[in-house]
Amino acid sequence: MPHPLVLQLRFTRGEFQRALKNVTPEEAVRQFEPMNCISWIIGHLAWQEQLYWLTHAQGITPALEVNACASGQPSSAPPLDEMWAAWRLVTQTADAWLDTLDSAQLETHTLKRIKPYEPYKESIGTRLRRTTYHYWYHTGESQAIRQLLSHTGLPSFVGDIGGKAPYIPEARSETAL
């Protein structure tokens, strides 16, 4: 069974997908400054996961196109289908590695710094939380964009967390008590 934090990331990814259901390719590239467009947001989250779980952790970078959506890159409007395809490739590839993690491994550190406010030495577990919270930030932003696009009947959050990703105690936490 994957670590509980990995399950939370997967649930969050599912909520992100649910939030963007029925967005058209034309709508996905529409930009309401200063926000980026929806297709960029998809690529941006794929970039972060690729950087953390694939490039830094395993030395592979299967979706070079998402690097255009990296933090600090100029605004762009990549095609929606290309960003979803890259996102799926990255997340599916990352899942094989994420499934191997246990609590002890989550306490190990990466020595790569992404942004000035991130410490040089940050644990894999902290990066897992950072990624999950980053998804929620952009899920909310995407809903604001959809409202500006006059979309109605948007999903309410959070979805079925109790059924899909309920609280599961970490075995190590229980023994520490």
ZIGIZI-V653491 format. One record per residue. SS is DSSP state (H for helix, E for strand, L for the rest). D_LAST is the distance of its C-alpha to the last C-alpha in whole Angstrom. Layout:
# ZIGIZI-V653491
ss:SS d_last:D_LAST
ss:SS d_last:D_LAST
This chain:
# ZIGIZI-V653491
ss:L d_last:23
ss:L d_last:22
ss:L d_last:19
ss:H d_last:18
ss:H d_last:19
ss:H d_last:23
ss:H d_last:23
ss:H d_last:23
ss:H d_last:26
ss:H d_last:28
ss:H d_last:27
ss:H d_last:28
ss:H d_last:31
ss:H d_last:33
ss:H d_last:33
ss:H d_last:35
ss:H d_last:37
ss:H d_last:37
ss:H d_last:38
ss:L d_last:41
ss:L d_last:43
ss:L d_last:46
ss:L d_last:47
ss:L d_last:50
ss:H d_last:51
ss:H d_last:53
ss:H d_last:50
ss:H d_last:48
ss:L d_last:50
ss:L d_last:51
ss:L d_last:50
ss:L d_last:49
ss:L d_last:49
ss:L d_last:47
ss:L d_last:44
ss:L d_last:45
ss:L d_last:46
ss:H d_last:44
ss:H d_last:45
ss:H d_last:44
ss:H d_last:40
ss:H d_last:40
ss:H d_last:41
ss:H d_last:39
ss:H d_last:36
ss:H d_last:37
ss:H d_last:38
ss:H d_last:34
ss:H d_last:33
ss:H d_last:35
ss:H d_last:35
ss:H d_last:31
ss:H d_last:31
ss:H d_last:34
ss:H d_last:36
ss:H d_last:33
ss:H d_last:31
ss:H d_last:34
ss:L d_last:37
ss:L d_last:39
ss:L d_last:40
ss:L d_last:42
ss:L d_last:43
ss:H d_last:45
ss:H d_last:46
ss:H d_last:43
ss:H d_last:43
ss:H d_last:46
ss:H d_last:43
ss:L d_last:41
ss:L d_last:40
ss:L d_last:43
ss:L d_last:45
ss:L d_last:48
ss:L d_last:48
ss:L d_last:49
ss:L d_last:50
ss:L d_last:49
ss:L d_last:50
ss:H d_last:47
ss:H d_last:48
ss:H d_last:47
ss:H d_last:44
ss:H d_last:43
ss:H d_last:44
ss:H d_last:42
ss:H d_last:39
ss:H d_last:39
ss:H d_last:40
ss:H d_last:37
ss:H d_last:34
ss:H d_last:35
ss:H d_last:35
ss:H d_last:32
ss:H d_last:30
ss:H d_last:31
ss:H d_last:29
ss:H d_last:26
ss:L d_last:26
ss:L d_last:25
ss:L d_last:22
ss:L d_last:19
ss:H d_last:15
ss:H d_last:17
ss:H d_last:20
ss:H d_last:19
ss:L d_last:18
ss:L d_last:22
ss:E d_last:24
ss:E d_last:28
ss:L d_last:30
ss:L d_last:32
ss:L d_last:33
ss:L d_last:34
ss:L d_last:35
ss:L d_last:36
ss:L d_last:32
ss:L d_last:30
ss:L d_last:29
ss:L d_last:30
ss:L d_last:27
ss:E d_last:25
ss:E d_last:22
ss:H d_last:23
ss:H d_last:20
ss:H d_last:21
ss:H d_last:25
ss:H d_last:24
ss:H d_last:22
ss:H d_last:26
ss:H d_last:28
ss:H d_last:26
ss:H d_last:27
ss:H d_last:30
ss:H d_last:31
ss:H d_last:30
ss:H d_last:33
ss:H d_last:35
ss:H d_last:35
ss:H d_last:36
ss:H d_last:39
ss:H d_last:40
ss:H d_last:40
ss:H d_last:42
ss:H d_last:45
ss:H d_last:45
ss:H d_last:46
ss:H d_last:48
ss:L d_last:50
ss:L d_last:50
ss:L d_last:48
ss:L d_last:47
ss:L d_last:45
ss:L d_last:42
ss:L d_last:39
ss:L d_last:36
ss:L d_last:33
ss:L d_last:30
ss:L d_last:31
ss:L d_last:29
ss:H d_last:26
ss:H d_last:25
ss:H d_last:27
ss:H d_last:27
ss:L d_last:23
ss:L d_last:21
ss:L d_last:17
ss:L d_last:16
ss:L d_last:12
ss:L d_last:11
ss:H d_last:10
ss:H d_last:9
ss:H d_last:7
ss:H d_last:6
ss:H d_last:5
ss:H d_last:4
ss:L d_last:0
